[in-house]
Amino acid sequence: MIETQELPTTGDQGDISAALRARIRARTAPVAVIGLGYVGLPLAMAFVDAGFQVTGVDVDAAKIAQLAQGRSHVTDVADEVVAAKVATDRFRPTSSFDALAACDCMVICVPTPLGKTREPDISAIIQTAEEIAPRLRAGQLIVLESTTYPGTTEEILLPRFEASGLVVGKEYHLAFSPERIDPGNKQYGVHNIPKVVGGVTEECTRAAQELYGTAVERVFPVSGARVAEMAKLLENTFRSVNIGLVNELALMCHHLGVDVWEVIAAADTKPFSFLAHYPGPGIGGHCIPLDPHYLAWKARLAGFEPKFIGLASEINASMPRHVVQLTSDALNSHRKCLNGARILVLGVAYKPGVSDTRETPAMAIMTELRRRGAEVTYNDPFVPRFAVGETLLESQELTTEELGSADCVLIVTNHPGYDWDWVVRSSQLVVDTRNATKGIPVNGHTLFKL
């Protein structure tokens, strides 16, 4: 049963809007998903499952060729899922934007990284808007999902589309709906994560609500695009600030000689007013390390200096250095020096169970270890090759000999499938940044925890 939250009825705003919603309900509105990465590809599959004809657009020709052959590049989407949808012609991958002209609904899922100065880089959004603009026609819906700062939909997209002479909310529709994909999460996916939607006008919100209501269990409309944009940034800033707090607690506990993991477990017994967050070697992925900077940048433009965001980012960014120092201290306890030591890193993806290495703290950790003279190798069952600077490393087979020959085994990502008891027993020295070895008896082996 699909649940949608109804907006207050204010009367029909035109035959075009009503006709678009009718085509969406009938699944006769062709849908385009622009950007086929970790967000776009699962969304495209969900719309196909909902009964739509879906065109997937991506500027990466190699990615399009791979998808056309029925092969997926996204961990959460199996090859056979893509192959089946391509075979039935319900999913058509292409690198040509000309296909957009025939689509009634377009969803933008392009990357929005930070520039070298930590300012938002929305060039992919702008380029996509400039491809859509000359193909815009009456009866279309455009939804931006890419994470960005509040105001992007109305300040960047709307002016480019207004040049067509079409009236937003009557002849075409424009909205924002933040992506909430959590790579590797088996419990929550596109279908059962509630979808927030905010349009430039009420009719825009209603059209976007109609579209997502076909594929998502719950759609939550808000009063406008800026609210939806801000909600996404709040979600990830909340995570960043709380992770920053618990990372600082971990640093404090290290100096006080207290087990931070035991402290958190004790606090987590409180059944109200506490939500457990856990320390780690740093933060990674596309959202948490980047989104707070989008919000802080926009706030500064408005004359407001956000203090929590900057402090949390500073603490989180310091964790890789702490891990390197912890590794050096652990080696010193064995009368060994970091310079010349052989360090085996377990896990380079930014989180367990995925191959995603975007913004992974493993990069900063391994770079600093190498800078300080260590010989660094790694094993990651999800990442066969990993570039550290200009050096391309290959994942080493994890054997008793490989573990035993390392001066230190450094756990950066606690992937499922690792036998942590075997890792501890086979290693001379283990530094655990994820509490992966919780409950494992040391039995004479040396184990350091974050």
C-alpha positions in Angstrom: 0.0 0.0 0.0 1.5 3.3 -1.1 1.1 6.1 1.4 1.2 9.8 0.4 0.6 12.8 2.6 -2.0 15.0 0.9 -1.5 18.7 0.4 -4.4 21.1 1.2 -6.6 21.4 -1.9 -6.6 24.9 -3.3 -8.1 24.2 -6.7 -6.8 23.0 -10.0 -4.2 25.3 -11.6 -4.7 24.2 -15.1 -5.3 21.4 -17.5 -1.5 20.9 -18.1 -0.8 20.1 -14.4 -3.8 17.8 -14.1 -2.8 16.0 -17.3 0.7 15.5 -16.1 -0.5 14.0 -12.8 -2.9 11.7 -14.7 -0.1 10.4 -17.0 2.1 9.7 -13.9 -0.8 7.8 -12.2 -1.3 5.8 -15.4 2.5 5.2 -15.7 2.4 6.6 -19.3 4.7 9.5 -18.4 8.3 8.6 -19.6 10.8 9.2 -16.9 14.5 10.3 -17.2 17.1 9.9 -14.5 20.1 12.0 -15.1 23.2 10.8 -13.4 23.5 7.0 -12.9 25.7 6.7 -9.8 24.9 5.4 -6.3 21.7 7.5 -6.2 20.5 7.6 -9.8 20.8 4.0 -10.8 18.8 2.6 -7.8 16.2 5.3 -8.4 15.9 4.4 -12.1 15.4 0.8 -11.2 12.7 1.7 -8.7 10.8 3.7 -11.4 11.0 0.8 -13.8 9.6 -1.4 -11.0 6.8 1.1 -10.6 5.8 0.6 -14.2 7.5 3.5 -16.0 9.6 3.6 -19.2 12.9 5.0 -17.9 15.7 6.6 -19.7 19.0 6.8 -17.9 21.4 9.6 -18.9 25.0 9.8 -17.9 28.0 11.6 -19.5 30.3 8.7 -18.7 30.2 6.7 -22.0 31.9 3.7 -20.4 29.3 3.5 -17.7 26.5 3.6 -20.3 28.1 0.9 -22.3 28.4 -1.3 -19.2 24.8 -0.8 -18.3 23.7 -1.5 -21.9 25.4 -4.9 -21.5 23.4 -5.5 -18.3 26.3 -4.9 -15.9 25.9 -2.7 -12.8 28.6 -0.6 -11.3 26.6 0.0 -8.1 26.9 -2.4 -5.2 23.2 -2.2 -4.3 22.0 -3.0 -7.8 22.7 -6.5 -9.1 23.8 -7.2 -12.6 20.8 -9.4 -13.2 18.4 -6.6 -12.2 19.9 -4.2 -14.8 20.1 -6.9 -17.4 16.4 -7.8 -17.0 15.3 -4.2 -17.3 17.5 -3.5 -20.4 16.3 -6.8 -22.0 12.6 -5.7 -21.7 13.5 -2.2 -23.0 12.0 -0.6 -19.9 15.4 0.9 -19.1 17.3 2.7 -21.8 20.8 3.9 -20.8 22.2 6.7 -23.0 24.8 9.5 -23.0 22.6 11.7 -25.2 20.6 14.5 -23.6 18.4 14.5 -26.7 16.3 11.8 -25.1 15.1 14.3 -22.5 12.7 16.0 -25.0 10.4 12.9 -25.0 10.4 12.6 -21.2 7.6 14.0 -19.1 9.6 13.7 -15.8 13.3 14.3 -15.2 15.2 13.6 -12.0 18.6 15.1 -11.6 21.1 13.0 -9.6 24.5 14.4 -10.6 27.5 14.7 -8.3 28.0 17.9 -6.2 31.5 17.7 -4.8 33.4 20.4 -2.9 36.1 22.4 -4.7 39.7 22.7 -3.5 38.7 25.7 -1.3 35.9 23.6 0.2 33.2 25.7 -1.6 30.3 24.0 -3.3 30.9 22.8 -6.9 27.5 22.7 -8.6 28.9 22.8 -12.1 27.3 19.4 -12.9 23.9 20.8 -11.9 24.4 23.9 -14.1 25.5 21.8 -17.1 22.5 19.6 -16.7 20.1 22.5 -16.5 21.6 24.0 -19.6 21.0 20.7 -21.4 17.4 20.5 -20.2 16.6 24.2 -20.9 16.5 24.0 -24.8 14.5 20.8 -24.6 12.0 22.1 -22.0 8.3 21.9 -23.0 4.9 22.2 -21.5 3.8 19.3 -19.4 7.2 18.4 -17.9 8.4 17.9 -14.3 12.0 18.5 -13.3 13.2 17.3 -9.8 16.6 18.0 -8.4 17.9 15.4 -6.0 21.6 16.3 -5.9 22.6 17.6 -2.5 23.2 21.3 -2.6 22.8 24.5 -0.6 19.3 26.1 0.2 18.2 28.2 -2.8 19.8 26.2 -5.6 16.5 25.1 -7.2 15.1 28.6 -7.3 18.3 30.6 -7.9 20.2 28.3 -10.3 17.6 26.1 -12.1 14.5 28.4 -12.2 16.1 31.3 -14.1 17.5 29.0 -16.8 14.1 27.5 -17.3 12.2 30.8 -17.2 14.0 31.8 -20.3 11.8 29.4 -22.2 8.8 31.6 -21.5 6.9 28.8 -19.8 5.2 29.5 -16.5 6.5 27.4 -13.6 3.7 25.6 -11.7 1.3 25.8 -14.6 3.1 24.8 -17.8 6.0 23.0 -16.3 7.0 21.9 -12.8 10.2 22.2 -10.7 10.9 20.7 -7.3 13.6 19.5 -5.0 13.6 16.1 -3.3 16.8 15.2 -1.4 18.3 11.8 -2.0 18.6 9.5 1.0 20.4 6.5 -0.4 22.5 4.7 2.2 24.9 2.4 0.2 25.1 -1.1 1.6 22.0 -0.7 3.8 19.9 -3.9 3.5 17.0 -2.7 5.6 16.3 0.7 4.0 16.4 1.4 0.2 14.6 3.5 -2.3 11.2 2.0 -1.7 10.9 2.3 2.1 12.9 5.5 2.9 10.4 8.4 3.2 10.8 10.9 0.4 10.7 14.7 1.2 9.5 16.8 -1.7 9.3 20.6 -2.0 8.3 22.4 -5.2 8.7 26.0 -6.4 4.9 26.2 -6.3 2.3 24.1 -4.7 1.4 22.6 -8.0 5.1 21.7 -8.5 5.1 19.9 -5.1 1.9 18.1 -6.0 3.4 16.8 -9.3 6.6 15.6 -7.6 4.5 14.0 -4.8 2.5 12.2 -7.5 5.7 10.9 -9.2 7.5 9.6 -6.1 4.2 8.2 -4.7 4.3 5.6 -7.4 7.6 4.1 -6.2 8.1 5.1 -2.6 6.0 4.0 0.4 5.8 7.4 2.0 6.0 10.9 0.5 6.3 13.9 2.8 5.6 17.3 1.1 7.0 20.5 2.5 6.1 24.1 1.8 8.9 24.7 -0.7 12.2 23.7 -2.3 14.3 25.6 0.2 12.8 23.7 3.1 13.6 20.4 1.3 17.1 21.5 0.5 17.7 22.6 4.1 16.2 19.3 5.5 18.8 17.3 3.7 21.6 19.4 5.0 20.2 19.2 8.6 20.2 15.4 8.4 23.9 15.1 7.5 25.0 18.0 9.6 23.3 16.3 12.6 25.4 13.2 11.9 28.6 15.2 11.4 28.2 17.2 14.6 27.4 14.2 16.7 30.2 12.1 15.2 32.5 15.1 15.9 31.3 15.1 19.5 32.0 11.4 20.0 35.3 11.6 18.2 36.4 14.3 20.6 35.2 12.1 23.5 37.3 9.3 22.1 40.4 11.6 22.1 39.5 12.6 25.6 39.1 9.0 26.8 42.5 8.1 25.2 44.2 10.8 27.4 42.2 9.8 30.5 42.8 6.0 30.0 39.1 5.2 29.7 37.6 2.8 27.2 35.3 5.0 25.0 33.4 2.0 23.6 32.4 0.9 27.1 31.4 4.5 28.0 29.1 4.6 24.9 27.6 1.2 25.7 26.8 2.4 29.2 25.3 5.6 28.1 23.2 3.8 25.4 21.3 1.9 28.2 19.4 5.1 28.8 16.0 4.6 27.1 15.4 8.3 26.3 17.3 11.5 25.3 20.4 9.6 24.1 21.2 8.4 20.5 24.4 6.4 20.3 27.1 7.6 17.8 30.4 5.9 17.5 34.0 7.2 16.9 36.1 6.1 14.1 39.2 6.9 12.0 37.4 9.8 10.2 34.3 10.3 8.1 33.7 9.4 4.5 31.2 9.0 1.7 29.6 11.8 -0.4 27.3 13.2 2.3 28.6 13.7 5.8 32.0 15.1 5.0 30.6 17.5 2.3 27.0 18.5 3.2 27.8 20.6 6.3 30.2 22.7 4.2 27.4 23.4 1.7 25.3 24.7 4.6 28.1 26.7 6.2 29.0 28.3 2.9 25.4 29.5 2.3 25.1 30.7 5.9 28.3 32.8 5.6 26.9 34.4 2.4 23.9 35.4 4.5 26.1 36.9 7.2 25.9 34.1 9.7 28.9 32.2 10.9 28.0 28.6 12.0 30.3 27.5 14.8 29.2 23.9 15.5 29.7 22.9 11.8 33.3 24.1 11.6 34.3 22.7 14.9 32.8 19.3 14.2 34.5 19.2 10.8 37.8 20.1 12.3 37.6 17.3 14.9 36.5 14.7 12.3 39.3 15.8 10.0 41.9 15.3 12.8 41.0 11.6 13.4 43.3 10.2 10.6 46.3 11.9 12.3 45.2 10.5 15.6 45.1 7.0 14.1 48.6 7.4 12.6 49.9 8.5 16.0 48.1 5.6 17.7 49.8 3.3 15.3 53.2 4.8 16.0 52.6 4.5 19.7 51.5 0.9 19.3 54.7 0.1 17.4 56.8 1.8 20.0 55.3 -0.5 22.6 57.0 -3.3 20.5 60.2 -1.4 20.3 59.6 -0.6 16.7 59.6 2.6 14.7 56.9 3.7 12.3 59.6 4.6 9.7 60.3 1.3 7.9 57.4 -0.6 9.6 55.2 -2.8 7.4 51.6 -1.7 8.0 48.7 -3.9 6.7 45.5 -1.9 6.4 42.2 -3.8 6.6 39.4 -2.0 4.7 39.8 1.1 2.6 36.1 1.7 1.7 34.5 4.5 3.8 32.0 2.2 5.4 31.4 -1.6 5.9 30.0 -3.7 3.1 30.5 -1.3 0.2 33.1 -0.6 -2.5 32.7 3.2 -2.2 35.9 5.0 -1.4 34.7 8.6 -1.8 36.2 10.8 1.0 37.4 7.6 2.8 39.6 8.3 5.8 41.8 5.5 4.6 43.3 7.8 2.1 44.5 10.4 4.6 45.7 7.6 7.0 47.7 5.7 4.3 49.1 8.9 2.8 50.4 10.0 6.2 51.8 6.5 7.1 53.7 6.5 3.8 54.9 10.1 4.3 56.3 9.0 7.7 58.2 6.1 6.0 56.0 3.1 6.6 55.5 0.4 4.0 51.8 0.3 3.5 49.7 -2.6 2.0 46.0 -3.2 2.3 43.2 -5.8 2.0 39.7 -5.0 1.1 37.3 -7.6 -0.3 35.2 -4.9 -2.0 38.0 -2.7 -3.4 40.5 -4.6 -5.6 42.6 -1.5 -6.4 43.2 1.7 -4.5 45.2 4.8 -5.5 47.2 6.5 -2.8 48.5 9.6 -4.3 50.1 8.6 -7.6 50.7 5.0 -6.4 48.1 2.4 -7.4 47.9 -0.4 -4.8 46.3 -3.8 -5.2 44.4 -5.6 -2.4 46.6 -8.3 -1.0 45.3 -11.8 -0.3 44.6 -12.1 3.4 46.5 -15.1 4.7 48.0 -16.1 8.0 51.4 -15.4 6.6 50.3 -11.9 5.4 48.9 -11.0 8.8 51.9 -12.4 10.7 54.5 -10.7 8.5 53.0 -7.2 9.2 54.5 -5.2 12.0 51.0 -3.8 12.6 47.6 -4.7 11.3 45.4 -1.5 11.2 41.6 -2.0 11.1 40.1 1.0 9.2 36.9 -0.5 7.9 35.1 -3.4 9.7 33.8 -5.2 6.6 31.5 -8.2 7.1 33.2 -11.4 6.4 36.5 -10.7 8.2 37.2 -13.3 10.9 38.4 -10.9 13.6 39.4 -13.7 16.0 41.7 -15.1 13.4 43.0 -11.7 12.5 44.0 -11.1 16.2 45.5 -14.6 16.6 47.5 -14.3 13.4 48.9 -10.8 14.0 51.8 -9.4 15.9 50.0 -6.2 16.7 46.5 -4.9 15.9 45.2 -1.3 16.0 41.4 -1.3 15.9 39.7 1.9 15.0 36.2 0.4 14.7 35.8 -1.8 17.8 35.6 -4.7 15.4 37.5 -6.9 17.9 35.0 -6.4 20.7 34.9 -9.4 23.0 37.9 -11.2 21.4 40.4 -12.4 24.0 43.9 -11.0 23.5 45.7 -14.0 24.9 49.1 -12.4 24.7 48.6 -10.6 21.4 48.9 -6.8 21.5 45.7 -4.9 20.7 45.2 -1.2 20.7 41.8 0.5 20.3 40.8 3.9 19.2 
